[in-house]
Amino acid sequence: MIWFTIKKTFFDLWDHLFSIFMLNFGGVLLFGLLLYLFQFLSVQPLLSVCGAGIALLIFGQYLGVAALMTREISDYVTPDVKQVFRYLREVWKASLVFSVLVALQLLIVLVILPWYLHIGGLIGMAIMSIIFWSSVLWWLASQYYFPLHSRIERRPGKMIFKCFILLFDNPVFTLVLAAGTLLMAALSLITAFLFPGIGGILLWHQVGGKLRFYKYEYLEQHPETNRAPIPWETLLHEERERVGKRTLRNMIFPWKE
């Protein structure tokens, strides 16, 4: 299942290179504009905080729209830029909550953790350790946030709760998702986040979430069955048929087939 998640993400990226590139290009432009806004308002501390808050809120909306567009790609549909406002109406509440959560995490990392580090001592180190690992757990769980919104749950509170359920119920798969996220982020630095970029990372999350959710559909339909093993070959049969038996060789040199 993990190998197929990697394969499907790769071929979805390849089949929608232009869409992913344009999605990332729009994100880079938006980030540049928001960075300029932040620098413009940074002449005063209060304005600087306001600028950072506005930037996070706007960028959160971009992430939500991008997540829905990558959901379309994972469903073998080319996203339509004309549908941006429909996506925005669909996701703005979840994106707003996500922005607030990111702001809280930044506050923890940039303000609270250094403060406890400065205090030192056994109590300070214990509290710092708890806060640090809580932040790591939330980052791992947050990879399911937009996939859940796209397919299962629209209420932000329920989404956060289910993110942690997915994390603790699928620890190995979640760590694989995290490793892929970090790898794609590192590769994106080379291309100034034009590829695979945010679009590629969100697509990775959407594909991972979509395939993993088949497990819960199966368990819901078969409540009497044992949770292990999950019949992944059966559950992913249609997805495998849609992706096909492509290889890297026939993808780059199709005339050699």
C-alpha positions as CSV (number, residue, x, y, z in Angstrom):
1,M,0.0,0.0,0.0
2,I,2.8,2.4,0.8
3,W,4.6,1.7,-2.4
4,F,1.4,2.2,-4.4
5,T,0.9,5.6,-2.6
6,I,4.3,6.7,-3.8
7,K,3.7,5.4,-7.3
8,K,0.2,7.1,-7.6
9,T,1.5,10.4,-6.3
10,F,4.4,10.3,-8.8
11,F,2.2,9.6,-11.8
12,D,-0.4,12.1,-10.7
13,L,2.3,14.7,-10.6
14,W,3.6,13.7,-14.0
15,D,0.2,13.7,-15.6
16,H,-0.6,17.2,-14.2
17,L,2.8,18.9,-14.3
18,F,1.4,22.1,-15.7
19,S,-1.4,22.3,-13.2
20,I,1.0,21.7,-10.3
21,F,3.5,24.2,-11.7
22,M,0.9,26.9,-12.0
23,L,-0.5,26.2,-8.6
24,N,3.0,26.5,-7.1
25,F,3.7,29.6,-9.2
26,G,0.6,31.3,-7.8
27,G,1.7,30.3,-4.3
28,V,5.1,31.8,-4.7
29,L,3.7,35.0,-6.1
30,L,1.2,35.2,-3.2
31,F,4.0,34.5,-0.6
32,G,6.1,37.3,-2.2
33,L,3.2,39.7,-1.9
34,L,2.5,38.8,1.7
35,L,6.2,39.0,2.6
36,Y,6.2,42.5,1.1
37,L,3.1,43.4,3.1
38,F,4.8,42.1,6.3
39,Q,7.9,44.1,5.6
40,F,5.9,47.2,4.8
41,L,4.0,47.0,8.2
42,S,7.1,46.0,10.2
43,V,8.0,49.6,11.0
44,Q,6.0,49.2,14.2
45,P,5.7,46.1,16.4
46,L,1.9,46.2,16.5
47,L,1.6,46.6,12.8
48,S,4.1,43.8,12.3
49,V,2.0,41.4,14.3
50,C,-1.1,42.5,12.4
51,G,0.7,42.0,9.1
52,A,1.9,38.5,10.1
53,G,-1.7,37.6,11.1
54,I,-3.2,38.8,7.9
55,A,-0.5,37.0,5.9
56,L,-1.2,33.7,7.7
57,L,-4.9,34.0,7.2
58,I,-4.6,34.7,3.4
59,F,-2.0,32.0,3.0
60,G,-4.2,29.5,4.8
61,Q,-7.0,30.2,2.3
62,Y,-4.5,29.5,-0.5
63,L,-3.6,26.2,1.1
64,G,-7.3,25.2,1.4
65,V,-8.0,26.0,-2.2
66,A,-4.8,24.2,-3.3
67,A,-5.8,21.2,-1.3
68,L,-9.1,20.9,-3.1
69,M,-7.4,21.3,-6.4
70,T,-5.0,18.5,-5.6
71,R,-7.9,16.4,-4.4
72,E,-9.2,16.7,-8.0
73,I,-5.9,15.6,-9.4
74,S,-5.9,12.6,-7.0
75,D,-9.3,11.7,-8.4
76,Y,-7.9,11.9,-12.0
77,V,-9.6,15.2,-12.8
78,T,-7.8,18.3,-14.1
79,P,-8.5,21.2,-11.7
80,D,-10.2,24.2,-13.3
81,V,-9.0,27.6,-12.2
82,K,-12.5,29.0,-12.8
83,Q,-13.6,27.0,-9.8
84,V,-11.4,28.8,-7.4
85,F,-14.2,30.7,-5.7
86,R,-16.3,27.6,-5.4
87,Y,-13.3,25.9,-3.7
88,L,-12.9,29.0,-1.5
89,R,-16.6,28.9,-0.4
90,E,-16.1,25.2,0.4
91,V,-12.9,25.4,2.5
92,W,-12.7,28.9,4.0
93,K,-13.7,27.9,7.5
94,A,-11.3,24.9,7.7
95,S,-8.5,27.1,6.3
96,L,-9.2,29.8,8.9
97,V,-8.9,27.3,11.7
98,F,-5.8,25.9,10.1
99,S,-4.2,29.4,10.0
100,V,-5.0,29.9,13.7
101,L,-3.4,26.5,14.5
102,V,-0.3,27.4,12.5
103,A,-0.1,30.8,14.4
104,L,-0.3,29.0,17.7
105,Q,2.4,26.6,16.7
106,L,4.7,29.5,15.6
107,L,4.0,31.2,18.9
108,I,5.0,28.0,20.7
109,V,8.2,27.5,18.7
110,L,9.3,31.1,18.5
111,V,8.3,32.4,21.9
112,I,7.2,29.8,24.5
113,L,9.9,27.2,23.8
114,P,12.8,29.7,24.0
115,W,11.3,31.1,27.2
116,Y,11.3,27.7,28.9
117,L,14.8,27.0,27.5
118,H,16.0,30.3,29.1
119,I,14.4,29.3,32.5
120,G,16.2,26.0,32.4
121,G,16.1,23.6,35.4
122,L,14.3,20.3,35.6
123,I,10.8,21.8,35.5
124,G,11.6,24.1,32.6
125,M,13.2,21.3,30.6
126,A,10.2,18.9,31.3
127,I,7.6,21.5,30.2
128,M,9.7,22.3,27.1
129,S,9.9,18.7,26.2
130,I,6.2,18.2,26.6
131,I,5.5,21.3,24.4
132,F,8.0,20.2,21.8
133,W,6.7,16.7,21.4
134,S,3.1,17.9,21.4
135,S,4.0,20.2,18.5
136,V,5.7,17.3,16.6
137,L,2.6,15.1,17.1
138,W,0.3,17.9,15.8
139,W,2.5,18.4,12.7
140,L,2.3,14.7,12.0
141,A,-1.4,14.6,12.6
142,S,-2.0,17.8,10.5
143,Q,-1.0,15.9,7.3
144,Y,-4.5,14.4,7.4
145,Y,-6.3,17.8,8.0
146,F,-7.1,18.8,4.4
147,P,-7.6,15.2,3.1
148,L,-10.2,14.7,5.9
149,H,-11.9,17.9,4.9
150,S,-11.9,16.9,1.2
151,R,-13.5,13.5,1.7
152,I,-15.0,12.8,5.2
153,E,-15.4,15.6,7.7
154,R,-16.1,19.4,7.3
155,R,-16.3,20.4,11.0
156,P,-12.9,21.7,12.1
157,G,-13.2,20.4,15.7
158,K,-14.0,16.9,14.5
159,M,-11.3,17.1,11.9
160,I,-8.6,17.8,14.5
161,F,-9.9,15.0,16.7
162,K,-9.9,12.6,13.7
163,C,-6.4,13.7,12.7
164,F,-5.0,12.4,15.9
165,I,-7.1,9.2,15.6
166,L,-5.5,8.6,12.2
167,L,-2.0,9.4,13.6
168,F,-2.2,6.9,16.4
169,D,-4.1,4.2,14.4
170,N,-1.6,4.5,11.5
171,P,1.8,5.4,13.0
172,V,4.0,3.8,10.4
173,F,2.1,5.2,7.5
174,T,2.0,8.6,9.1
175,L,5.8,8.5,9.5
176,V,6.1,7.6,5.8
177,L,3.9,10.6,4.9
178,A,6.1,12.8,7.1
179,A,9.3,11.5,5.5
180,G,7.8,12.2,2.0
181,T,6.8,15.6,3.1
182,L,10.2,16.5,4.3
183,L,11.9,15.1,1.2
184,M,9.6,17.0,-1.1
185,A,10.1,20.2,0.9
186,A,13.9,19.7,0.6
187,L,13.6,19.2,-3.2
188,S,11.4,22.2,-3.5
189,L,14.1,24.4,-2.1
190,I,16.2,23.7,-5.2
191,T,13.4,25.0,-7.5
192,A,12.3,27.9,-5.3
193,F,9.2,25.9,-4.5
194,L,8.0,25.7,-8.1
195,F,8.3,21.9,-8.1
196,P,7.2,19.7,-6.4
197,G,6.4,22.7,-4.1
198,I,3.3,23.1,-2.0
199,G,1.1,21.5,-4.7
200,G,3.2,18.4,-4.7
201,I,3.2,18.1,-1.0
202,L,-0.6,18.6,-0.8
203,L,-1.1,16.0,-3.5
204,W,1.1,13.6,-1.5
205,H,-1.2,14.1,1.5
206,Q,-4.4,13.8,-0.6
207,V,-3.3,10.6,-2.3
208,G,-2.1,9.1,1.1
209,G,-5.4,10.1,2.8
210,K,-7.6,8.9,-0.1
211,L,-5.9,5.4,-0.1
212,R,-5.8,5.1,3.7
213,F,-9.5,6.0,4.0
214,Y,-10.4,2.9,2.1
215,K,-9.4,1.0,5.2
216,Y,-12.1,2.7,7.2
217,E,-14.7,2.3,4.5
218,Y,-14.0,-1.4,4.6
219,L,-14.1,-1.6,8.4
220,E,-17.4,0.3,8.4
221,Q,-18.9,-2.1,5.9
222,H,-17.5,-5.2,7.8
223,P,-17.7,-4.3,11.5
224,E,-17.5,-8.0,12.4
225,T,-14.1,-8.5,10.7
226,N,-10.7,-8.5,12.3
227,R,-8.9,-5.2,11.8
228,A,-5.8,-7.1,10.5
229,P,-5.0,-7.9,7.9
230,I,-6.7,-5.3,5.7
231,P,-7.2,-6.7,2.1
232,W,-5.4,-3.9,0.4
233,E,-5.1,-5.7,-2.9
234,T,-8.9,-5.8,-3.2
235,L,-9.5,-2.3,-1.8
236,L,-7.0,-0.7,-4.2
237,H,-7.8,-2.8,-7.3
238,E,-9.8,0.0,-9.0
239,E,-7.1,2.6,-8.2
240,R,-4.4,0.3,-9.6
241,E,-6.4,-0.1,-12.8
242,R,-6.8,3.6,-13.1
243,V,-3.1,4.3,-12.6
244,G,-2.2,1.4,-14.9
245,K,1.0,-0.6,-15.3
246,R,3.2,2.3,-16.3
247,T,6.9,2.4,-15.7
248,L,9.4,5.2,-15.6
249,R,10.8,3.9,-18.9
250,N,7.6,3.9,-20.9
251,M,6.6,7.2,-19.4
252,I,9.7,9.0,-20.7
253,F,10.1,6.9,-23.9
254,P,6.5,5.8,-24.8
255,W,7.6,5.1,-28.5
256,K,9.7,2.2,-27.3
257,E,6.8,0.2,-26.1
